[in-house]
Amino acid sequence: MAKQVTVYSKPDCMQCNFTKKWLKERNIPYTELNVKEDEDALSKIKEMGYQAVPVIVTETENWYGFQPDKLAKLVSD
């Protein structure tokens, strides 16, 4: 079953790149929203209480930063 994964990121962000690379290597589809180009995306993560990227949003949770343990749950669920 396909999961909805959104990665809020910006260019030249190492944690963003690690997160996207991790997802790609495991063939987990995701939608990327660039907060530098998309004001709505930036507003959305600020409303959620985040001030830095990457912010990863799934159907059941959201978190900040490159967190392989949380990403791994996307594979095992």
Biopython code that builds the backbone (N, CA, C, O; Angstrom):
import numpy as np
from Bio.PDB.StructureBuilder import StructureBuilder

atoms = [
    (1, "MET", "N", (0.843, -1.182, 0.000)),
    (1, "MET", "CA", (0.000, 0.000, 0.000)),
    (1, "MET", "C", (0.889, 1.247, 0.000)),
    (1, "MET", "O", (1.807, 1.367, 0.811)),
    (2, "ALA", "N", (0.610, 2.148, -0.898)),
    (2, "ALA", "CA", (1.427, 3.356, -1.009)),
    (2, "ALA", "C", (1.166, 4.287, 0.165)),
    (2, "ALA", "O", (0.029, 4.483, 0.596)),
    (3, "LYS", "N", (2.241, 4.846, 0.660)),
    (3, "LYS", "CA", (2.140, 5.783, 1.773)),
    (3, "LYS", "C", (2.309, 7.198, 1.241)),
    (3, "LYS", "O", (3.027, 7.424, 0.266)),
    (4, "GLN", "N", (1.651, 8.135, 1.879)),
    (4, "GLN", "CA", (1.813, 9.535, 1.538)),
    (4, "GLN", "C", (2.979, 10.082, 2.345)),
    (4, "GLN", "O", (2.905, 10.146, 3.572)),
    (5, "VAL", "N", (4.048, 10.475, 1.677)),
    (5, "VAL", "CA", (5.200, 11.050, 2.350)),
    (5, "VAL", "C", (5.508, 12.381, 1.680)),
    (5, "VAL", "O", (5.658, 12.460, 0.461)),
    (6, "THR", "N", (5.600, 13.418, 2.493)),
    (6, "THR", "CA", (5.971, 14.742, 1.986)),
    (6, "THR", "C", (7.229, 15.179, 2.706)),
    (6, "THR", "O", (7.330, 15.085, 3.929)),
    (7, "VAL", "N", (8.194, 15.663, 1.921)),
    (7, "VAL", "CA", (9.444, 16.159, 2.482)),
    (7, "VAL", "C", (9.522, 17.653, 2.179)),
    (7, "VAL", "O", (9.625, 18.060, 1.022)),
    (8, "TYR", "N", (9.471, 18.453, 3.225)),
    (8, "TYR", "CA", (9.669, 19.896, 3.090)),
    (8, "TYR", "C", (11.168, 20.134, 3.187)),
    (8, "TYR", "O", (11.794, 19.767, 4.181)),
    (9, "SER", "N", (11.748, 20.751, 2.149)),
    (9, "SER", "CA", (13.191, 20.899, 2.115)),
    (9, "SER", "C", (13.587, 22.221, 1.488)),
    (9, "SER", "O", (12.742, 23.027, 1.097)),
    (10, "LYS", "N", (14.905, 22.425, 1.402)),
    (10, "LYS", "CA", (15.438, 23.581, 0.699)),
    (10, "LYS", "C", (16.762, 23.169, 0.069)),
    (10, "LYS", "O", (17.365, 22.180, 0.487)),
    (11, "PRO", "N", (17.220, 23.914, -0.931)),
    (11, "PRO", "CA", (18.491, 23.573, -1.584)),
    (11, "PRO", "C", (19.659, 23.661, -0.597)),
    (11, "PRO", "O", (19.609, 24.412, 0.376)),
    (12, "ASP", "N", (20.686, 22.897, -0.860)),
    (12, "ASP", "CA", (21.922, 22.911, -0.068)),
    (12, "ASP", "C", (21.687, 22.572, 1.400)),
    (12, "ASP", "O", (22.342, 23.127, 2.282)),
    (13, "CYS", "N", (20.762, 21.671, 1.654)),
    (13, "CYS", "CA", (20.458, 21.222, 3.016)),
    (13, "CYS", "C", (20.902, 19.763, 3.114)),
    (13, "CYS", "O", (20.301, 18.881, 2.501)),
    (14, "MET", "N", (21.960, 19.518, 3.889)),
    (14, "MET", "CA", (22.506, 18.162, 3.971)),
    (14, "MET", "C", (21.494, 17.157, 4.531)),
    (14, "MET", "O", (21.349, 16.060, 3.991)),
    (15, "GLN", "N", (20.791, 17.526, 5.613)),
    (15, "GLN", "CA", (19.820, 16.593, 6.186)),
    (15, "GLN", "C", (18.682, 16.313, 5.202)),
    (15, "GLN", "O", (18.158, 15.200, 5.143)),
    (16, "CYS", "N", (18.308, 17.341, 4.431)),
    (16, "CYS", "CA", (17.270, 17.147, 3.403)),
    (16, "CYS", "C", (17.759, 16.140, 2.369)),
    (16, "CYS", "O", (17.036, 15.218, 1.992)),
    (17, "ASN", "N", (18.998, 16.330, 1.916)),
    (17, "ASN", "CA", (19.564, 15.434, 0.906)),
    (17, "ASN", "C", (19.684, 14.008, 1.423)),
    (17, "ASN", "O", (19.393, 13.063, 0.691)),
    (18, "PHE", "N", (20.110, 13.836, 2.679)),
    (18, "PHE", "CA", (20.205, 12.502, 3.263)),
    (18, "PHE", "C", (18.833, 11.839, 3.319)),
    (18, "PHE", "O", (18.689, 10.657, 3.006)),
    (19, "THR", "N", (17.829, 12.611, 3.718)),
    (19, "THR", "CA", (16.467, 12.070, 3.818)),
    (19, "THR", "C", (15.961, 11.627, 2.455)),
    (19, "THR", "O", (15.443, 10.519, 2.315)),
    (20, "LYS", "N", (16.105, 12.482, 1.448)),
    (20, "LYS", "CA", (15.626, 12.147, 0.101)),
    (20, "LYS", "C", (16.390, 10.961, -0.480)),
    (20, "LYS", "O", (15.801, 10.105, -1.140)),
    (21, "LYS", "N", (17.703, 10.908, -0.238)),
    (21, "LYS", "CA", (18.513, 9.789, -0.719)),
    (21, "LYS", "C", (18.049, 8.488, -0.062)),
    (21, "LYS", "O", (17.924, 7.464, -0.734)),
    (22, "TRP", "N", (17.794, 8.524, 1.242)),
    (22, "TRP", "CA", (17.336, 7.350, 1.972)),
    (22, "TRP", "C", (16.027, 6.828, 1.372)),
    (22, "TRP", "O", (15.880, 5.629, 1.135)),
    (23, "LEU", "N", (15.090, 7.729, 1.131)),
    (23, "LEU", "CA", (13.792, 7.331, 0.563)),
    (23, "LEU", "C", (13.959, 6.765, -0.844)),
    (23, "LEU", "O", (13.360, 5.742, -1.176)),
    (24, "LYS", "N", (14.771, 7.427, -1.676)),
    (24, "LYS", "CA", (14.987, 6.953, -3.056)),
    (24, "LYS", "C", (15.607, 5.563, -3.072)),
    (24, "LYS", "O", (15.193, 4.711, -3.859)),
    (25, "GLU", "N", (16.597, 5.321, -2.209)),
    (25, "GLU", "CA", (17.277, 4.024, -2.181)),
    (25, "GLU", "C", (16.328, 2.895, -1.816)),
    (25, "GLU", "O", (16.579, 1.743, -2.169)),
    (26, "ARG", "N", (15.252, 3.202, -1.122)),
    (26, "ARG", "CA", (14.286, 2.185, -0.711)),
    (26, "ARG", "C", (12.998, 2.243, -1.538)),
    (26, "ARG", "O", (11.993, 1.618, -1.201)),
    (27, "ASN", "N", (13.059, 3.009, -2.626)),
    (27, "ASN", "CA", (11.916, 3.122, -3.549)),
    (27, "ASN", "C", (10.634, 3.560, -2.856)),
    (27, "ASN", "O", (9.546, 3.080, -3.176)),
    (28, "ILE", "N", (10.774, 4.475, -1.902)),
    (28, "ILE", "CA", (9.599, 5.035, -1.230)),
    (28, "ILE", "C", (9.265, 6.354, -1.918)),
    (28, "ILE", "O", (10.040, 7.308, -1.838)),
    (29, "PRO", "N", (8.126, 6.415, -2.586)),
    (29, "PRO", "CA", (7.770, 7.656, -3.275)),
    (29, "PRO", "C", (7.463, 8.769, -2.283)),
    (29, "PRO", "O", (6.908, 8.531, -1.211)),
    (30, "TYR", "N", (7.828, 9.968, -2.654)),
    (30, "TYR", "CA", (7.564, 11.121, -1.798)),
    (30, "TYR", "C", (7.344, 12.354, -2.649)),
    (30, "TYR", "O", (7.742, 12.419, -3.812)),
    (31, "THR", "N", (6.701, 13.323, -2.038)),
    (31, "THR", "CA", (6.511, 14.618, -2.664)),
    (31, "THR", "C", (7.458, 15.581, -1.971)),
    (31, "THR", "O", (7.500, 15.653, -0.742)),
    (32, "GLU", "N", (8.219, 16.320, -2.768)),
    (32, "GLU", "CA", (9.142, 17.297, -2.196)),
    (32, "GLU", "C", (8.578, 18.695, -2.381)),
    (32, "GLU", "O", (8.155, 19.069, -3.475)),
    (33, "LEU", "N", (8.576, 19.464, -1.297)),
    (33, "LEU", "CA", (8.153, 20.861, -1.365)),
    (33, "LEU", "C", (9.321, 21.729, -0.920)),
    (33, "LEU", "O", (9.810, 21.608, 0.203)),
    (34, "ASN", "N", (9.757, 22.600, -1.811)),
    (34, "ASN", "CA", (10.898, 23.483, -1.549)),
    (34, "ASN", "C", (10.398, 24.737, -0.839)),
    (34, "ASN", "O", (9.678, 25.540, -1.432)),
    (35, "VAL", "N", (10.773, 24.905, 0.417)),
    (35, "VAL", "CA", (10.268, 26.032, 1.202)),
    (35, "VAL", "C", (10.876, 27.371, 0.762)),
    (35, "VAL", "O", (10.374, 28.433, 1.129)),
    (36, "LYS", "N", (11.949, 27.315, -0.020)),
    (36, "LYS", "CA", (12.535, 28.556, -0.550)),
    (36, "LYS", "C", (11.718, 29.095, -1.719)),
    (36, "LYS", "O", (11.687, 30.301, -1.962)),
    (37, "GLU", "N", (11.059, 28.192, -2.440)),
    (37, "GLU", "CA", (10.288, 28.579, -3.623)),
    (37, "GLU", "C", (8.784, 28.617, -3.375)),
    (37, "GLU", "O", (8.044, 29.253, -4.125)),
    (38, "ASP", "N", (8.336, 27.944, -2.334)),
    (38, "ASP", "CA", (6.904, 27.779, -2.085)),
    (38, "ASP", "C", (6.538, 28.410, -0.741)),
    (38, "ASP", "O", (6.755, 27.811, 0.313)),
    (39, "GLU", "N", (5.990, 29.603, -0.785)),
    (39, "GLU", "CA", (5.605, 30.322, 0.441)),
    (39, "GLU", "C", (4.556, 29.561, 1.244)),
    (39, "GLU", "O", (4.580, 29.583, 2.475)),
    (40, "ASP", "N", (3.636, 28.889, 0.553)),
    (40, "ASP", "CA", (2.609, 28.112, 1.250)),
    (40, "ASP", "C", (3.229, 26.963, 2.043)),
    (40, "ASP", "O", (2.810, 26.667, 3.162)),
    (41, "ALA", "N", (4.232, 26.323, 1.445)),
    (41, "ALA", "CA", (4.913, 25.224, 2.127)),
    (41, "ALA", "C", (5.631, 25.751, 3.366)),
    (41, "ALA", "O", (5.586, 25.120, 4.423)),
    (42, "LEU", "N", (6.288, 26.894, 3.245)),
    (42, "LEU", "CA", (6.979, 27.490, 4.383)),
    (42, "LEU", "C", (5.986, 27.838, 5.494)),
    (42, "LEU", "O", (6.241, 27.570, 6.668)),
    (43, "SER", "N", (4.873, 28.426, 5.121)),
    (43, "SER", "CA", (3.831, 28.760, 6.100)),
    (43, "SER", "C", (3.305, 27.508, 6.799)),
    (43, "SER", "O", (3.063, 27.513, 8.006)),
    (44, "LYS", "N", (3.132, 26.442, 6.026)),
    (44, "LYS", "CA", (2.586, 25.190, 6.575)),
    (44, "LYS", "C", (3.499, 24.618, 7.661)),
    (44, "LYS", "O", (3.020, 24.232, 8.728)),
    (45, "ILE", "N", (4.815, 24.560, 7.400)),
    (45, "ILE", "CA", (5.691, 23.981, 8.433)),
    (45, "ILE", "C", (5.800, 24.907, 9.640)),
    (45, "ILE", "O", (5.966, 24.436, 10.765)),
    (46, "LYS", "N", (5.709, 26.221, 9.418)),
    (46, "LYS", "CA", (5.721, 27.147, 10.554)),
    (46, "LYS", "C", (4.478, 26.955, 11.416)),
    (46, "LYS", "O", (4.552, 27.015, 12.643)),
    (47, "GLU", "N", (3.329, 26.723, 10.766)),
    (47, "GLU", "CA", (2.083, 26.458, 11.499)),
    (47, "GLU", "C", (2.204, 25.183, 12.342)),
    (47, "GLU", "O", (1.612, 25.080, 13.416)),
    (48, "MET", "N", (2.980, 24.213, 11.839)),
    (48, "MET", "CA", (3.187, 22.966, 12.578)),
    (48, "MET", "C", (4.203, 23.141, 13.704)),
    (48, "MET", "O", (4.394, 22.236, 14.516)),
    (49, "GLY", "N", (4.854, 24.305, 13.754)),
    (49, "GLY", "CA", (5.798, 24.586, 14.830)),
    (49, "GLY", "C", (7.258, 24.357, 14.477)),
    (49, "GLY", "O", (8.126, 24.433, 15.348)),
    (50, "TYR", "N", (7.538, 24.079, 13.212)),
    (50, "TYR", "CA", (8.917, 23.834, 12.794)),
    (50, "TYR", "C", (9.552, 25.113, 12.276)),
    (50, "TYR", "O", (8.892, 25.949, 11.659)),
    (51, "GLN", "N", (10.854, 25.249, 12.539)),
    (51, "GLN", "CA", (11.584, 26.421, 12.062)),
    (51, "GLN", "C", (12.758, 26.034, 11.186)),
    (51, "GLN", "O", (13.499, 26.903, 10.726)),
    (52, "ALA", "N", (12.941, 24.736, 10.947)),
    (52, "ALA", "CA", (14.047, 24.260, 10.124)),
    (52, "ALA", "C", (13.581, 23.055, 9.308)),
    (52, "ALA", "O", (12.556, 22.446, 9.614)),
    (53, "VAL", "N", (14.332, 22.724, 8.285)),
    (53, "VAL", "CA", (14.025, 21.579, 7.430)),
    (53, "VAL", "C", (15.161, 20.568, 7.517)),
    (53, "VAL", "O", (16.262, 20.927, 7.935)),
    (54, "PRO", "N", (14.932, 19.331, 7.138)),
    (54, "PRO", "CA", (13.709, 18.829, 6.523)),
    (54, "PRO", "C", (12.611, 18.555, 7.552)),
    (54, "PRO", "O", (12.872, 18.212, 8.705)),
    (55, "VAL", "N", (11.396, 18.718, 7.093)),
    (55, "VAL", "CA", (10.227, 18.289, 7.858)),
    (55, "VAL", "C", (9.586, 17.181, 7.036)),
    (55, "VAL", "O", (9.271, 17.370, 5.861)),
    (56, "ILE", "N", (9.397, 16.025, 7.660)),
    (56, "ILE", "CA", (8.820, 14.888, 6.982)),
    (56, "ILE", "C", (7.411, 14.690, 7.530)),
    (56, "ILE", "O", (7.209, 14.609, 8.742)),
    (57, "VAL", "N", (6.451, 14.615, 6.630)),
    (57, "VAL", "CA", (5.050, 14.448, 7.013)),
    (57, "VAL", "C", (4.526, 13.177, 6.362)),
    (57, "VAL", "O", (4.616, 13.001, 5.147)),
    (58, "THR", "N", (3.973, 12.288, 7.197)),
    (58, "THR", "CA", (3.335, 11.077, 6.691)),
    (58, "THR", "C", (1.855, 11.143, 7.056)),
    (58, "THR", "O", (1.382, 12.137, 7.607)),
    (59, "GLU", "N", (1.140, 10.078, 6.743)),
    (59, "GLU", "CA", (-0.289, 10.039, 7.048)),
    (59, "GLU", "C", (-0.552, 10.026, 8.549)),
    (59, "GLU", "O", (-1.628, 10.427, 8.992)),
    (60, "THR", "N", (0.426, 9.567, 9.337)),
    (60, "THR", "CA", (0.196, 9.388, 10.768)),
    (60, "THR", "C", (1.061, 10.248, 11.676)),
    (60, "THR", "O", (0.733, 10.415, 12.851)),
    (61, "GLU", "N", (2.164, 10.801, 11.160)),
    (61, "GLU", "CA", (3.039, 11.603, 12.017)),
    (61, "GLU", "C", (3.879, 12.573, 11.197)),
    (61, "GLU", "O", (3.884, 12.539, 9.967)),
    (62, "ASN", "N", (4.585, 13.436, 11.914)),
    (62, "ASN", "CA", (5.536, 14.322, 11.258)),
    (62, "ASN", "C", (6.697, 14.570, 12.209)),
    (62, "ASN", "O", (6.555, 14.493, 13.429)),
    (63, "TRP", "N", (7.854, 14.871, 11.619)),
    (63, "TRP", "CA", (9.044, 15.121, 12.417)),
    (63, "TRP", "C", (10.025, 15.973, 11.631)),
    (63, "TRP", "O", (9.872, 16.205, 10.432)),
    (64, "TYR", "N", (11.042, 16.432, 12.360)),
    (64, "TYR", "CA", (12.078, 17.263, 11.778)),
    (64, "TYR", "C", (13.389, 16.490, 11.724)),
    (64, "TYR", "O", (13.690, 15.706, 12.624)),
    (65, "GLY", "N", (14.158, 16.711, 10.679)),
    (65, "GLY", "CA", (15.515, 16.181, 10.598)),
    (65, "GLY", "C", (15.603, 14.819, 9.947)),
    (65, "GLY", "O", (14.600, 14.144, 9.715)),
    (66, "PHE", "N", (16.842, 14.434, 9.657)),
    (66, "PHE", "CA", (17.123, 13.114, 9.089)),
    (66, "PHE", "C", (17.118, 12.111, 10.230)),
    (66, "PHE", "O", (18.044, 12.076, 11.041)),
    (67, "GLN", "N", (16.068, 11.292, 10.288)),
    (67, "GLN", "CA", (15.902, 10.323, 11.371)),
    (67, "GLN", "C", (15.657, 8.935, 10.774)),
    (67, "GLN", "O", (14.511, 8.532, 10.571)),
    (68, "PRO", "N", (16.742, 8.209, 10.496)),
    (68, "PRO", "CA", (16.606, 6.891, 9.860)),
    (68, "PRO", "C", (15.690, 5.928, 10.615)),
    (68, "PRO", "O", (15.014, 5.109, 9.993)),
    (69, "ASP", "N", (15.657, 6.015, 11.952)),
    (69, "ASP", "CA", (14.785, 5.116, 12.710)),
    (69, "ASP", "C", (13.313, 5.365, 12.388)),
    (69, "ASP", "O", (12.529, 4.422, 12.272)),
    (70, "LYS", "N", (12.943, 6.630, 12.244)),
    (70, "LYS", "CA", (11.546, 6.942, 11.898)),
    (70, "LYS", "C", (11.274, 6.628, 10.429)),
    (70, "LYS", "O", (10.189, 6.156, 10.088)),
    (71, "LEU", "N", (12.244, 6.885, 9.563)),
    (71, "LEU", "CA", (12.088, 6.561, 8.149)),
    (71, "LEU", "C", (11.915, 5.060, 7.971)),
    (71, "LEU", "O", (11.145, 4.621, 7.117)),
    (72, "ALA", "N", (12.622, 4.275, 8.764)),
    (72, "ALA", "CA", (12.550, 2.815, 8.651)),
    (72, "ALA", "C", (11.141, 2.303, 8.903)),
    (72, "ALA", "O", (10.753, 1.268, 8.360)),
    (73, "LYS", "N", (10.372, 3.012, 9.720)),
    (73, "LYS", "CA", (8.988, 2.607, 9.969)),
    (73, "LYS", "C", (8.152, 2.664, 8.692)),
    (73, "LYS", "O", (7.166, 1.938, 8.566)),
    (74, "LEU", "N", (8.540, 3.522, 7.744)),
    (74, "LEU", "CA", (7.817, 3.611, 6.485)),
    (74, "LEU", "C", (7.972, 2.325, 5.670)),
    (74, "LEU", "O", (7.094, 1.967, 4.884)),
    (75, "VAL", "N", (9.094, 1.639, 5.866)),
    (75, "VAL", "CA", (9.345, 0.389, 5.161)),
    (75, "VAL", "C", (8.640, -0.755, 5.858)),
    (75, "VAL", "O", (8.079, -1.632, 5.200)),
    (76, "SER", "N", (8.662, -0.757, 7.185)),
    (76, "SER", "CA", (8.125, -1.893, 7.946)),
    (76, "SER", "C", (6.607, -1.846, 8.116)),
    (76, "SER", "O", (5.984, -2.883, 8.344)),
    (77, "ASP", "N", (6.001, -0.656, 8.009)),
    (77, "ASP", "CA", (4.546, -0.553, 8.203)),
    (77, "ASP", "C", (3.768, -1.245, 7.100)),
    (77, "ASP", "O", (2.537, -1.246, 7.121)),
]
sb = StructureBuilder()
sb.init_structure("model")
sb.init_model(0)
sb.init_chain("A")
sb.init_seg("    ")
for serial, (resi, resn, name, xyz) in enumerate(atoms, 1):
    if name == "N":
        sb.init_residue(resn, " ", resi, " ")
    sb.init_atom(name, np.array(xyz, "f"), 0.0, 1.0, " ", f" {name:<3s}", serial, name[0])
structure = sb.get_structure()
